[in-house]
Amino acid sequence: MEKLALKYEGKAKKVYETDEKDYFWVAYKDDATAFNGEKKGQIADKGEVNNQLSALFFAEIEKAGIPTHFVRLLGQRDMLVRRLEMVPLEVVVRNIVAGSLSKRLGVEEGFVLSQPVVELYYKDDALGDPMVNESHVAAMGWAKLEVAREIQTWGLKINEILRNILVKAGIDLIDFKLEFGISNGQLFLGDEISPDTCRYWDIKTREKLDKDRFRRDLGQVEEAYQEVFRRVKEVLASV
């Protein structure tokens, strides 16, 4: 597999064309941003952690019958993925109140929801990725209604898969973001599953083990990312 021209550079990854038109070469970066790019920095070895942790999670999700764009690792911070036409929606699944939901509902962080909450957001950085519903999706033509419903159903199933892994690692899955895309008419999970896109709290200490440590200047950011990777790797190696 040969890496060709840079196709796109985002906040956390660089995406390259390859000599096979149906696949992209993704390189994960150590760059960190928050608050729609207003805060910027670096998290040492973040790219390596996010790349390899995502690969572990993608493999488990595939085993459960949900197709992902992940093909194989190409190095410590690089992976080969299927080329997708991305659905312009983010699916957020919440198990415990934190972040924007706490502010929106006036509920203290840490409140355990009686059931997972699924939210849809329209992907548009200039608009701040506004929250939308199925009526918006259908009216604006962002995706077919059945696709919007399927990605929400998949979000709940992925939530179960991840929680089952993480609880064995002593970690609560607070909430997380997913992105999806289509290839040859088939829906796939895309993007990444990492401390950048999920909130993880230590079950016993309630210590944050995710990007909130960077957002809120809590320190020990690198250590938190590494700790999540280490625990998940140990759990999956013992299965």
C-alpha positions in Angstrom: 0.0 0.0 0.0 1.5 3.4 -1.1 0.6 6.7 0.6 0.0 9.4 -2.0 -1.2 13.0 -1.8 -2.7 14.6 1.3 -6.5 14.6 0.8 -7.6 16.4 3.9 -6.1 17.6 7.2 -8.5 17.9 10.2 -8.0 18.8 13.9 -6.8 15.3 14.8 -5.9 13.5 11.7 -4.4 13.7 8.2 -6.1 11.7 5.4 -4.1 10.6 2.4 -5.0 9.1 -0.9 -3.5 5.7 -1.6 -2.7 3.7 -4.8 -6.0 1.9 -4.2 -8.9 4.3 -4.9 -11.3 2.7 -2.4 -9.0 3.3 0.6 -7.5 6.1 2.6 -4.3 6.2 4.7 -5.1 8.0 8.0 -2.3 9.5 10.2 -3.3 10.5 13.7 -1.8 13.7 15.1 -0.7 14.8 18.5 -2.5 18.2 18.0 -5.3 18.9 20.4 -8.1 21.5 20.1 -11.1 22.4 22.2 -14.1 24.8 22.1 -14.3 24.7 18.3 -10.6 25.3 17.8 -10.4 28.3 20.2 -8.0 26.3 22.5 -5.0 24.6 20.9 -2.1 22.5 22.1 -0.3 19.2 21.9 -0.8 16.0 23.8 2.4 13.8 23.6 1.8 10.5 21.8 -2.0 11.2 21.5 -1.8 10.1 17.9 -0.4 6.7 18.8 -3.0 6.1 21.5 -6.0 7.2 19.5 -4.9 5.2 16.5 -4.3 1.9 18.3 -7.2 2.2 20.8 -9.6 3.0 17.9 -8.3 -0.1 16.1 -9.0 -2.3 19.2 -12.6 -0.9 19.5 -13.3 -1.2 15.8 -12.3 -4.9 15.8 -14.7 -5.6 18.7 -17.5 -3.7 17.0 -17.0 -5.6 13.8 -17.2 -8.9 15.8 -20.7 -7.7 16.9 -21.8 -7.3 13.4 -21.5 -3.6 12.8 -19.2 -2.8 9.8 -16.5 -0.2 10.3 -14.2 1.6 7.9 -11.1 0.1 9.7 -9.1 -2.2 7.5 -5.7 -2.6 9.3 -3.0 -0.7 11.2 -0.1 0.7 9.1 2.0 1.7 12.1 1.9 3.2 15.5 -0.1 6.2 14.5 -1.4 5.2 11.0 -4.3 3.0 9.8 -5.8 2.0 6.5 -9.5 2.7 6.2 -12.3 2.3 3.7 -13.1 5.4 1.7 -16.5 6.6 2.8 -19.0 9.3 1.8 -19.6 10.7 5.2 -23.1 11.3 6.5 -23.1 15.0 7.8 -24.4 13.9 11.2 -22.8 13.1 14.5 -24.5 10.6 16.9 -23.8 11.3 20.6 -24.8 8.7 23.1 -24.9 9.7 26.8 -25.1 7.5 29.9 -24.2 10.0 32.6 -24.7 13.7 32.6 -21.5 15.7 31.8 -20.3 18.6 29.6 -22.9 20.4 27.5 -25.8 18.3 28.7 -25.1 19.4 32.3 -25.3 23.1 31.2 -28.3 22.5 28.9 -30.4 20.8 31.5 -29.1 22.4 34.7 -28.2 19.0 36.1 -25.0 18.4 38.0 -22.3 16.3 36.3 -22.3 12.7 37.4 -26.1 12.3 37.4 -26.7 8.7 36.1 -29.4 8.7 33.3 -32.1 6.0 33.7 -31.5 5.0 30.1 -29.0 6.1 27.4 -29.8 9.3 25.6 -29.1 9.6 21.8 -28.7 12.9 20.2 -28.1 14.0 16.6 -25.9 16.9 15.6 -25.4 18.5 12.1 -21.7 18.6 11.3 -20.8 22.2 10.5 -17.9 23.8 12.3 -19.1 27.3 11.4 -22.4 26.7 13.1 -20.9 24.9 16.1 -22.4 21.5 15.1 -26.0 22.3 16.2 -28.2 19.6 17.7 -31.0 18.5 15.3 -33.7 16.0 15.2 -35.1 13.6 12.6 -37.5 16.2 11.2 -34.5 18.5 10.5 -32.6 15.7 8.8 -35.6 14.8 6.6 -36.5 18.4 5.8 -33.0 19.5 4.9 -32.1 16.3 3.0 -28.9 15.7 5.0 -29.6 11.9 5.0 -32.4 9.5 4.3 -34.6 9.1 7.4 -33.9 5.3 7.5 -30.1 6.1 7.7 -30.7 8.6 10.5 -32.6 6.0 12.4 -30.1 3.2 11.7 -27.1 5.2 12.9 -29.0 5.9 16.2 -29.8 2.2 16.6 -26.1 1.4 15.9 -25.1 4.1 18.4 -27.0 2.3 21.2 -25.6 -1.1 20.2 -22.0 0.3 20.1 -22.7 1.8 23.5 -23.4 -1.7 24.9 -20.3 -3.1 23.3 -18.0 -0.4 24.6 -19.5 -0.3 28.1 -19.1 -4.1 28.4 -15.4 -3.7 27.7 -14.7 -0.6 29.7 -16.5 -1.7 32.9 -14.0 -4.6 33.0 -11.2 -2.0 32.8 -12.7 -0.1 35.7 -13.9 2.7 33.5 -17.3 4.4 33.1 -18.3 5.4 29.6 -19.9 8.8 30.3 -20.7 9.7 26.7 -19.2 9.5 23.2 -19.5 10.8 19.6 -19.8 8.6 16.5 -19.6 9.4 12.8 -20.8 7.3 9.9 -20.3 7.0 6.1 -21.5 5.1 3.1 -19.5 3.0 0.6 -21.2 1.3 -2.4 -24.6 1.8 -0.7 -23.6 0.3 2.6 -23.4 2.1 5.9 -20.2 1.9 7.9 -18.9 3.3 11.2 -16.1 5.8 10.6 -13.9 8.4 12.3 -12.4 7.2 15.7 -13.2 6.0 19.2 -10.8 7.5 21.6 -10.3 9.8 24.6 -10.8 12.6 22.1 -14.3 11.5 21.2 -15.4 9.8 24.4 -15.7 10.7 28.1 -14.1 8.1 30.4 -14.2 8.3 34.2 -12.5 5.9 36.6 -15.2 3.9 38.2 -13.8 4.1 41.7 -12.1 7.6 41.9 -14.3 9.4 39.3 -11.1 10.8 37.8 -11.5 12.0 34.3 -9.5 10.0 31.7 -10.2 11.9 28.5 -9.9 15.1 26.6 -11.7 17.0 29.4 -8.3 17.0 31.2 -7.0 19.2 28.3 -10.2 21.3 28.0 -10.2 22.1 31.7 -6.5 22.4 32.3 -6.5 19.4 34.8 -3.0 18.3 34.0 -1.8 14.7 33.4 -3.5 14.6 30.0 -0.9 12.2 28.4 -1.1 9.9 31.4 -4.9 9.7 31.2 -4.8 8.7 27.5 -2.1 6.1 28.1 -4.0 4.7 31.1 -7.2 4.1 29.1 -5.2 2.4 26.4 -3.3 0.2 28.8 -6.5 -0.9 30.6 -8.5 -1.7 27.5 -5.6 -3.5 25.9 -5.2 -5.7 29.0 -8.9 -6.5 29.1 -9.1 -7.5 25.4 -5.8 -9.5 25.7 -7.4 -11.6 28.5 -10.5 -12.5 26.5 
